[in-house]
Amino acid sequence: MLKRAIAIFFLTLFVGAGLVLLWALQPERVAFDAAPLLAAARDYEVRIVRDAWGVPHIHGRRDADVAYGLAFAHSEDDFLTIQKVLLATRGRLASIDGFDAAPIDFMVQWMGVWDAVHEGYERELSPATRAIAEAYAVGVNHYAALHPDEVLPGVVPATGKDLVAGFVLKMPLFYGFQQTLLELFEEDRKRELALQPTERAFHLGDDRPQPPLGSNAVAVAPARSADGATRLLVNSHQPYTGPVAWYEVRLHSEEGWDVAGGVFPGSPLMLHGTNRHLGWASTVNQPDLSDVYVLETDPADPDRYRYDGGWRDFEKGEASFAVRLLGRLRWPARRELLRSAHGPALRRPHGTYAVRFVGEGELRALEQYYRMNKATNLDEWLAAMELQALPSVNFVYADREGNIGYVYNARSPKRKPGWDWQAYLPGDRSDLVWTETHPFSETPQLLNPPSHFVVSANHDPFRATSDPHNLAREDYEESRGIETRMTNRALRALELYGGDASITAEEFRAYKYDKQYSEQSEARRIVEEVLAASPEELGRDPDLLRGQEILSGWDLRADASSRSAALGIVTATPVVVAMMRGADPVPSIDAYRDAVAALLRHHGRLDPTWGEVNRFRRGKLDLPADGGPDVLRALESFVLDDHGTYDVRSGDCFVMFVEWDRAGAIRVETIHQYGSATLDAGSPHYADQVPLFLQEKTKPMPWSLDEVLPTATRDYAPGS
């Protein structure tokens, strides 16, 4: 009987486990009531016209109508990504994407994103901005109601607060706040504690981890243009798919919202682009806008920390989220939430820390972008910038009146002087807990310089134009942590645009597609180190000696046909990336040895063409590509794949050339690296722009509906 009982027990356990597995692997159907979602959509009326390239031109009477149409059109092309953005914003992405998404779910709750949104949504945002966010949510819900089989669990209904919360979460990530947090999760403490002010106190952004991504932006005033035109290059470098991939769109309302440019999934407003009067381009900057404090906890009560000579209680809470294990099977996770006088706090094996960061609880990013979208002159645009709701991101500006400008946008803390703020700070002193930030009037701004051009390429903002017309670093406190690095893109932009006093329209475009590494670049320095190595240093290895001969003939260009570029770029890339990330240095000779071995292993020779290594893939397309990492024609990959190739997945993506002629008439040309259909491989617009993109050609952006209609591919209202 005992054996029978044991057998029955294990049989029941086996059958039960099998049933659970079958249940977990069943397709997960989301049940929701579509009727109220469809009813809400009836409050909006919009016309969507897809041009010959599938780009949506969205027209409505009200701004809210247009935002609703934007959401519906973007959902048609990338609904999955929009849903995942919404889930990440709610701290629920791990329920779909598993353990990899758990850190962001914790981060949402640890940063207090939703506490801030619930508290300030109606108080801090204008009715017009809330209407835009809510209309966008209705557009997403309308698409979901019409396509229930595509809906992920936990998404419907989207709300206006979701859109605002998304910006609260994402804006600090653009200046690298996530790196500050990730440091604390290392096995050991990563930085020393600053115990007192010192003469060596400094605050240079180059010491911080830097993402190996970049962007280009250039503005040229009429006095430097051969034809008297004002020109703007919008050329952000982003991943080609995912939550921060550009989507091209044209928006027009009868209330004066009239813009063209790029948006991210879940963004109800133009993030960069142009209206008829003015345009702006964004590049990422890396000011130091966060600080870590080391807290001393009470040995008798670890829920207290020392502050100004006494003990204070932590504010305590609990983060909870579900982590997907297999199919529909999810595991509930819980983590402690702590908060001190400094900000959110963490217990780690190597200490207890609190973090203070710019952008915490900042709800007004949509408000600022909305005002920037609708500005009609420089004063109105600067007034929008004065909100300082965007904690970082450079802007390059141009308008039809011939004004140009560069703004190193950073809401820098007013920190106590003399301390090494790059280190961790003692957490028991209230005088080190900053409470104010510098106003916009004290932000580095270069407006209408006598040199008549500005460039931004993720570099030292005090070299945004030619000398002697740059801003002076000594006019700004070291404690702001303003970066000093010079990218190759910045060096080349200054050499090209700064070296030409009369730039034609053709030259403006040609300079953007430049593929040269500067003589002052890190790539040049690395190659020189390799060429200077003696045969003894290279172990008299014949392959390494042959490689030196190949490198000696490299003209520092990233041309697809070059037979020396591959060895040079594959050698230089890991060295430069390590520098940009703040990782341990990679010796040039070690990188060279690895490059030689990789090229021989995968290509059987040291001199394959650069196009054999640098590949652009989309669907069935697998094409050679000019350009490369950190050239102005930026096609980026940083690690060789299993085929010994760089599979380009970031860099040049949505590119926009804006021009106002002498009379103020606007002309816009654009290109997208793929096409408007982000995820639909069956769409004719999934890869239709790839040939133009690789040929460095663009397409005109039709500005009026009359220009679009003759070649339009669709003309419809959502749901029709």
N, C-alpha and C positions, 0 to 999 in steps of 0.2 A: 504493500500500500504506500510505503514511503517513497519507493522508486517511482510508482505511478504518479504520486502527488508532485514529485520533483519534475517528472517528465511533463505533466500538465502545466506546471508553473512555467517552465522554459518554453513550451509550445505557445502558451498564452502570451508570454513576453515577446517571442519571435513574431507571432501573428500581429500583436499590437504594434510592435516596431515597424512591421511591414505596412500596416494600415496608416500609421503616422507618416511613413515615407511616401506612400502613394498620395496621401492628402497634401503633403508638402510640395510634391512635384506637379500637382494639378495646376493648370493655368489659373491665375488669380483674377477673378472678375470683380470689378468695382461696382458696387450698387450705389446709385445716387438718384435723386429726383431731378430730372432734367427740366421739368416744367418751369420752376421759378427762374432757372438760368436763361431759358428761352424768352421768358416774359421780360426779364431785365434788359435783354438785348433790344427789345422793341422800343426802348427809350432813345435809341441812337440811330442815326441815319448817315451812311457814309458810302462813298463810291470808291472802289479799288480798281485801278487800271494797271495791268501788268504790261510793261513795255516789251520790246522785242527780245530783251534779255531776261524777262521774268521779274524784273525789279518792280516792286509795288509803288505806284504813285497814288497816294491816298488823299482824297478830297472830301471835305465835310463843311457844314455850316459853322459848327462850333469846334473849338479846340478839343473838347471832350469827345466829339464824334470821331475826330481824327485819331486820337489816342486809342479809342475802341477799335478802329479799323487797323491801326498798326499792330495791335495785339493779335487780331484775327489773322492778318496776313502773315505775320512772323510765325504764328502757330502752325499755319499751313506748311511752312518750310522747316520748322525746327521745334515741334511741340515737345518732343522728349527732353531737349535741353532746357526749355522754359520750365517744364515741370520739375526737373531736378534742381533748378535754381530756386524755385518756390520751396521745395522740400529742404534744401540746405538753409534757406533763410529761416525756416521754422525750427531748425535743429532736428530734422527728421530724415536726413538723407541716408543714414546708415540702415534704415528700414528697407531700403532698396539696394544700396550699393555695398552693404556689409561693413566689415571692420575698417576698410580703408577710409570710409567716410565718418567714422566715429569721432575723430578729433575735431572736425568742423562742427558736429552736433554739440559736442561739449563746449566748444568755443562760443557758439551762439548764446548759450545759457550763462557761461562764465563771464562774458562781456556785458551781460544784462541788456541785450538788444531789445527784447520784447518788453521789458520793464520800461525802457525809455520810450518805445513806440506807444504803448498804452497810455503813458502819462502825458506825452506831448503832442500826439497826432493832431488833435483839434486846436490846441493852443499855439503851436509853433508853425503850422502850415496854413497858408492862405486857402480860402474856399476853392479858388481856381486850381491850385496845385493838387488839393485833395480830389477835385473832380477829375483831373487828368489820371491820377493813380487809380481811382475807382472805375473809370471808364475802361482803362487798360485791363483791369481784372475782369470786367464784364466780357470783354473781347475774348480773353482766354477761356472763360467759363462757357461762352457761346460755342467756341470750337469744341470744347470737351463734350458739351451736350449733343453735338452733332456726330461725334466720333467716340462714343463711350468705350469701344474696344481698345483705344489708345491710352486711356486714362490710367495713371498709376495710383495705387492706394494712398490716401491721405492728401491728395492735391485739391480736389474740388470741395467747396468753392474757393477760388482765389479771392482775395480782398485787396482793397487799396492799401491797407496796413502792410500786407505782404510786400508790396513794391517798395514802400518806404523802408521797411526793415532790411530789405536787400541792400540798400545803399548804406545803412548804418553798419551792417556787417562788412561790406566790401571795401569801403573807402579807406580804412586804416591798412588794409592788405596791400594797397598800391604803394605805400612807402615802406613796406617790409615788416609790418608789425608781427606777422606770423613767425618771422625768424626770431624775434625777441622771445616769443612764447616757446617755440620749439627748443631754444637753448636751455630752457629750464627743465625740459624733459630728457636732457642728456644724462648719462650715468654720473658724471661728475660736474661740479660747478665750472662754468666756462670762463668767468671773468673774475678779476680780483676785486676786493672791496676797497673803495676809496675811503680812507680813514680820516683824512683831513685835506684842506686845500694845499696845493703844492705848486711850485714854480713850473713844473712840467705839465700842468693841467692843459689839456687840449681836447678838441672835440671834432675830429675829422671823419666825415662820413665814409671815407675809403676803407676804414677798418671794419665796417659792418658788412655782413653777407650781402652780396649783390646778385640779383638774378641775371643770368646771361641772356637777357632779352633787351631790346632797345626800341627806339622810335626815332624818326626824323621829322623835323618841321622847319620850314624855311619861309620867310617873307621878304620880298624885295619891293622897295618903294619906287614910284615913278622916276625919281632922279637917277636910279641905277638901272633902269630898264631902257633898252634901246628904242622902244616905241612908246615910252611914257606910260605904260600899263603898270598896275599894281598886281603882284602875283603872290599866291599862297600855296604851299605844298602841305597837304594833309597826309601823313605817312606813318601812322602808328604801326608798330610791329607787335602782333598778337599771335597766340596759338590759332591754328586754322579751324579748329572745331572746339566746342565746349562753351562754358559759361562766359568767357570773355573773348569770344570770336566775333568779328565785325559782321554786321548784316546791313546791306545798303538799302536805303529807303528815301523816298521823296514825300514830304508832308506839306499839305496846304489846307488852311481853313479860312473862312470868311472873317474870322476874328483877328487875322494878322499873323497867324503862325504859318510861316512860309519858308521851309528849310529843306536842305538836302544834305545827306551825310551818312554816318554810321551809328548804329545802336548795338548794344549787347542784348542777349536774351534776357527778358524781364525788365528792360529799360524802356519806360514809356515816353522818353524825350530824346532828342538828338544829343549825343555825347560829344561829337565833334563833327564839323562840317561848315556849312555856310547858309546864310539867307541872302536876299538880294543886296543887302546893305553891307554886310560884314561876315567874316568867317574866322574860325579859330581851329587850331590843331593842338593836340595833346601829346606830351611825352612824359614818361615816368621820371620823377626825381627821387632822391633818397636822403632827404633831411632826417636828422635824428629827432623823432617826435615821440619817443617812448623811453621810459626810465624804469629800471628794476631796483627795488629796495630790499635789502636783507633784513628780515624781522627777527628780533629776539623774543622767543616765546617763554612764558612762565613755566619753569620746571614743575611747579606744583599744579598748574592748570594750563595745558597746552592750547586751550581756547582763548588765551589772553596773550597780548603782545605789548612790549614796552614802547611807550610813546611819551616824549617830553617828561621823563622822570617818573612816570606812573604806569599802570597797567590798564589796557583797554580790552574790551571783549570784541572778538571777531563777530561780524554779522554772518550767520550761518544759514545755509540752505542746501538743497540737493538737486543736482542735475539728473534727469531721467530721460532715457531714449531707448529705442529698440534697435537691435543689431540683427540684420538678416544673416542667417546661417546657411539655409538651403531652401530654395523655393520660397514657400510661404512661411517657413519655420523661422521664428525670430526669438532673440534672447533679450530680456529686459536688462538694461545696464543702468547703474546708478553711480554717481560720483559726488563727492563733497564739493560744495560751493562755499568759498570764503570771501569776505570783503573786509578791508581795513580802511583807515582814513586815507590811504594812498590811492586805493582802487581795488580791483579784483586781486585775490591772493591765492597762493598754492602752497601745499605742503609737498616737499620732495625729500628723498633720503638725504640729500646734501644740504638741506636747509628749508626755511620757510620764506617765501618771497611775496612781495606785492608789486604790481605793475601800474604805472600811470602812463596814459597815452592820449595823444591828441586825437579827437574824433569820437571819443567815448560818448555815446548817447546823442550824437549829432544827427538830427532828423532832417535838416533843411537842404540836403544835397539836391533833391528834386526841385526845391524852390529856386535854388541858384541856377541850375541848368535851365529851368523854364524861363527865367529872366534873361539868361544869355541867349537862348533860342529866339526870343522876341525883341532883343535890343536892335535899335536901328542906327546907332552911332556909337562912337568910342566912349562918350560920357556914360551912356546907358549901360554899355557892356562893363565898364569899370565899376559902375554902381552895383551891378550884379555880383562882381567879384568881391566887393567889399563885404558881402555877407560872410565870407570865409567859411562856408559850409563844407567846402572841399578841403580837407586837411593838407593835401599835397597835390601834385601833378603840375608840370610846367604847361604854359599856354603860349603859343605864338599866334599873333593877331594880325589881321589886315582888313582894310575896308575900301569902299568905293571912293572915298575922299582922298585916298592915298596915304592914310595913316598905317603904320606898322608898329609892332611892339612885341616884347618878350617879357613874360612874368614868371619869375621863379616862385610859384605859388606854394607857400608853406606857412602854416599857422604855428610858428615856432614858440615854444614855451619861454617865459621870462625866468631864467634859472639864476640861482645864486652864483656870482662869479667866483673864480678861483678853484673850483672843484673839477676833478676829472670826471665829467658826466658820461664818459665812455665806459667807465667801470660801473660796478654795482654800488649803490649808495646805502649808507646806514639808514635803517628804517625807524630809528627812535627819535628823529629830529624833525619837527614840523617845519623848520625854516628851509628844509631841502625839498619840501613838497610844494611844487609850484602851483599857483592858482590862476595865473594870467598868461595870455599869449600875446605876441606882438600884433598890432593892428595891421590891416592891409596896407596902410600908408607907409609902413616900415618894411614891407616886403620888397626884395630886389625886383625892380621894374626898369626896363629899358625901352622907352617910348620914343619913336621917331629919331633914332640916333643919326648924327651927321654922316655916318657911313652908308645909310639908306638900305641896310639889310640886317636881318637877325637870323640866327640858326639855333636849333636846340636838338641835341643828339645824345641825351642822357649824360651830360658832361658838366664840367666846371661852368657855373652860370656867369662867372666873371670873364668868360671868353666867348660871349654870345655874338660878338661882331668883331670887327678889326680895331686894333688899337690906333689911336688913344681914346676910343669912344666907348670902351667898356666900363661897367660899374667897377668900383674898387672893393676888393675883399675886406680891406681894413675898416670899411665903414659899417661892417656887420659883426656882431659878437661871435667869437669862436664857439660859444656854447650852443649856437644854432645847429652845428653839425653839418654845414653845407659841404657837399662833396667837392673834391679837387681833381678827380680823374678826367682824363681826356680819352675818349673813344677814338678809334680810327675814323669812324663816321664824322665825328666833330672836326677832326683834323682836316679831312678831305673837304668837308663842306666849307670850312674857312678858307682853305687853299683855292677852291674853285669859285664859289660865289664871292669871296673876298678878293680874289685876284682878277676879277673881271668888272671893270667900271661901267660897262655898257652891255647888259645881259639881254640877249634876244629871247624870244619865246622858245625857240629850239634849244638854245643853250640851257635855259632854266630846266627843261626836261632832261637834257643829256646829262647834266650834272647830277640830277637825282639818281640816274641809273649808272653812275660811275662804279667801276669794279676794282679800283686801285687801293692797295694798302700804302699809306703815306710813308715817306722816308723817316718820319718821326714816330711811326707806330710801334707797338709792341711786337707785331708780327715781324717787322724788319729787324728789330733788336734780337729776337729769338733766332732768326735765320743767320744773322751775323755771328751769334755765339756758336751755332753749329758749324758754320764755315771756318771759324777760327780754331776749331778743335784739331789737335794734332793726330796723326795716324796712331800714335801710342795711346792717346786718350780713347780712341775708337777701337783699340785692340787690334789694329791693322785688319779689321774685318772688311773683306772686299765689297760686300754689299753696302756697308756704311760709307766706305770711301767712294764708291760709285754714286751713292746718293748725294754726296757733297758736290760732285760734278754737275748733277742735275739741278741742285739748288742754286749753284752759282750762276745758272742761266735763267733763273726765274726773274721775271720783270715785275713781280709783286702784284700781278693782276689775277683776278678770279674769273678767267675766261674758260668756258666749257671746253674749248679746243686745246687749251694749254696742257703740255706734257710735263710741266714742272710744278704747276700750282697744287696738284694733289699732295705731293710730298711736303710742300711748304705749309699748306693749310692744315693738313692732318697732324703735322708736327706742332704748329703754333696753337691750335685750338685748345687742347687740354691745359696748356700753360696759362693762356689768357682767361679761360673759364675759371680755373682755380683762383686766379687773382680777383676776378669779379665776384666770386662767391665768398671770398674771405677764407678759403680753405688753405690747407697746408700747401706751400709752394711746390710746383712740379718743375724739376730741373729740365732745362731745354734739351740736354743731351739724352736724358731718359725718355723724354717725349719723342725725340728723333728716333731712337732705337725702336720704340714701340711702333712708330709710323712705318718705318722700313719693314719691320716684321709683318705688320698688318697688310700692307700693300702687296708684299710678296705672297703671303698666304692666300689672300682673296683674289688677287688680280694677276699673279704670276710675274709681275714686273714692277719696277720702281717708278715707272713713268706712264701709268695709264692716263688718259685724258681726264681733266677735271670733271667733264661731263659723265664719264663712266662712274665716277665716285659720287658726284653730287646729283641726286635723282629727285625728280618731282613726280609724285605718284598720286593718282586720283582715279578710283574705279579701275578700269582696265588700262588706263594711261600710265606709262612708266617712261619718263622723258629726261634727257640730260638738261641741266640747268646752269646758266651763267649766274654769277654772283656768289655770295658766300657769307660766312659769319663776319659781322662788323664791317662790311663795306656798305656804301650807300645803296647799292643794289643788294639788299640783305635777304638772302635765302638761307635760313638757319637750321642747322642741326649740329649737335655738339658731341655725339657719340656714334662711332661706326656701328652699324647693325650687323646681323649675322652674315650678310652678304658683302661686308666690307664697303658699304655705301653710307652716305649721309642721306637719310630719308627726310626731306624737307617738310617740316610741320609747323614752322613759325617764321616770322620775319615779315617781309613785304606781304601785305594781304590786301586790304581795301586801300587803294591809293586814289587821292583826289587832287587834281590841279584846278585851282580857282584863279580866274583872271578878270579884272575890271579894266576896260580900256580907258582912254583919256576922257571919254564922255560919261564914264560910269556904267556902261553896259556890261553885264556879267556873262561870262562863259565858263562852263564847268565841264571837265572831262574826268572820267573815273574808270577804274578797273577793279575787279575782285579776283582773288586768286583762284576761285572755283566757279562760283555762280550763285544764284539766289536760292537754289534748292539745297539746303545744307545737308539734309539726311536722306532725301529721296533719290536713290540711285537710278530709279526708273524715269526721273524727270529729264526733259531735254535741257534743263538749266542746272543740272547737277555738276557739269564740268564744261559748259559751253564757253566760259571765259578763259579757260586754261591756255588755249593757243595764243590769244591776244596777250595774256599776262606774260607768258614766256618770251614773246616777241617784243615786249616792252612797249606795247601799244595800248591805247585807251579808247573809250567810246564816249561820245557826247552825252551829257545828262540833259534830257529834254526838260526845259524849265516850265513850259506851259502845257496844259492838257491838249491843246490843238496840235502840238508837236508829237505827242505820244500816240494819239489815237490812230493815225494812218498805219502804224506797224504794231499796234497793240496785240498781244496774244490772248488777253482776257479783259473783260470789262464787266464788273459784277458788284453786288452788295453781299456782305457776309451772309452765308446761308442760302443764297439763291443759286 
